[in-house]
Amino acid sequence: MATFRCLQSGNTVTFTLQHDIDSMRGHSGYVRVDEEEPQKEFDPNAQRSDTPLTAPPRPRGRPRRVDI
């Protein structure tokens, strides 16, 4: 998937097919916008920055029935 920006109007267009992306690279009126994003490599030892998921508290209901 690639996004291109028109130099004249500033509109953006996104293409998903490789043939369309290759043909837009040769077009002088458009500039690729999403090329600046570097690819991050997966590091299994990296510190996680997301918050851990916790279960929601259980609703307090009617107490259990006690037979006497």
C-alpha atoms as a printed R data frame, in Angstrom:
   type eleno elety resid chain resno       x       y       z
1  ATOM     1    CA   MET     A     1   0.000   0.000   0.000
2  ATOM     2    CA   ALA     A     2   1.422   3.388  -0.983
3  ATOM     3    CA   THR     A     3   0.129   6.931  -0.658
4  ATOM     4    CA   PHE     A     4   1.027   9.636  -3.171
5  ATOM     5    CA   ARG     A     5   0.428  13.403  -2.933
6  ATOM     6    CA   CYS     A     6  -0.272  15.607  -5.948
7  ATOM     7    CA   LEU     A     7   2.211  18.491  -6.196
8  ATOM     8    CA   GLN     A     8  -0.319  20.819  -7.841
9  ATOM     9    CA   SER     A     9  -3.472  20.299  -5.745
10 ATOM    10    CA   GLY     A    10  -2.159  18.597  -2.589
11 ATOM    11    CA   ASN     A    11  -4.679  15.752  -2.792
12 ATOM    12    CA   THR     A    12  -3.555  12.297  -1.684
13 ATOM    13    CA   VAL     A    13  -4.214   9.006  -3.441
14 ATOM    14    CA   THR     A    14  -3.608   5.524  -2.006
15 ATOM    15    CA   PHE     A    15  -2.803   2.534  -4.223
16 ATOM    16    CA   THR     A    16  -2.724  -1.128  -3.202
17 ATOM    17    CA   LEU     A    17  -1.745  -2.878  -6.447
18 ATOM    18    CA   GLN     A    18   1.980  -3.103  -7.192
19 ATOM    19    CA   HIS     A    19   1.435  -2.242 -10.874
20 ATOM    20    CA   ASP     A    20  -0.244   1.055  -9.925
21 ATOM    21    CA   ILE     A    21   2.492   1.899  -7.394
22 ATOM    22    CA   ASP     A    22   5.235   1.275  -9.981
23 ATOM    23    CA   SER     A    23   3.500   3.465 -12.573
24 ATOM    24    CA   MET     A    24   3.060   6.330 -10.074
25 ATOM    25    CA   ARG     A    25   6.781   6.293  -9.178
26 ATOM    26    CA   GLY     A    26   7.576   7.453 -12.725
27 ATOM    27    CA   HIS     A    27   4.955  10.225 -12.647
28 ATOM    28    CA   SER     A    28   6.536  13.656 -12.114
29 ATOM    29    CA   GLY     A    29   3.387  15.281 -10.691
30 ATOM    30    CA   TYR     A    30   3.161  13.039  -7.624
31 ATOM    31    CA   VAL     A    31   5.405  12.429  -4.603
32 ATOM    32    CA   ARG     A    32   5.235   9.357  -2.391
33 ATOM    33    CA   VAL     A    33   4.222  10.363   1.139
34 ATOM    34    CA   ASP     A    34   4.648   7.201   3.221
35 ATOM    35    CA   GLU     A    35   8.271   6.410   2.224
36 ATOM    36    CA   GLU     A    36   9.753   8.176   5.265
37 ATOM    37    CA   GLU     A    37   8.480   5.547   7.717
38 ATOM    38    CA   PRO     A    38  11.403   3.312   8.726
39 ATOM    39    CA   GLN     A    39  10.788  -0.403   9.102
40 ATOM    40    CA   LYS     A    40  11.252  -1.426  12.737
41 ATOM    41    CA   GLU     A    41  12.798  -4.791  13.420
42 ATOM    42    CA   PHE     A    42  11.180  -7.052  15.977
43 ATOM    43    CA   ASP     A    43  13.121  -7.177  19.243
44 ATOM    44    CA   PRO     A    44  11.812  -9.859  21.651
45 ATOM    45    CA   ASN     A    45  13.802  -8.375  24.564
46 ATOM    46    CA   ALA     A    46  12.446  -4.843  24.194
47 ATOM    47    CA   GLN     A    47  10.599  -3.203  27.074
48 ATOM    48    CA   ARG     A    48   6.852  -3.221  26.551
49 ATOM    49    CA   SER     A    49   5.150   0.156  26.764
50 ATOM    50    CA   ASP     A    50   1.529  -0.956  26.653
51 ATOM    51    CA   THR     A    51  -0.582  -1.431  29.756
52 ATOM    52    CA   PRO     A    52  -1.462  -4.947  30.897
53 ATOM    53    CA   LEU     A    53  -5.062  -6.052  30.557
54 ATOM    54    CA   THR     A    54  -6.990  -6.693  33.753
55 ATOM    55    CA   ALA     A    55 -10.341  -8.326  34.226
56 ATOM    56    CA   PRO     A    56 -13.228  -5.993  35.049
57 ATOM    57    CA   PRO     A    57 -14.537  -6.238  38.614
58 ATOM    58    CA   ARG     A    58 -17.323  -8.744  39.124
59 ATOM    59    CA   PRO     A    59 -20.697  -7.231  39.892
60 ATOM    60    CA   ARG     A    60 -21.879  -7.822  43.416
61 ATOM    61    CA   GLY     A    61 -25.091  -9.765  43.279
62 ATOM    62    CA   ARG     A    62 -27.429 -11.441  45.685
63 ATOM    63    CA   PRO     A    63 -25.655 -13.387  48.440
64 ATOM    64    CA   ARG     A    64 -25.743 -17.188  48.418
65 ATOM    65    CA   ARG     A    65 -28.689 -18.937  50.016
66 ATOM    66    CA   VAL     A    66 -27.840 -20.631  53.302
67 ATOM    67    CA   ASP     A    67 -29.976 -23.647  54.317
68 ATOM    68    CA   ILE     A    68 -30.453 -23.967  58.068
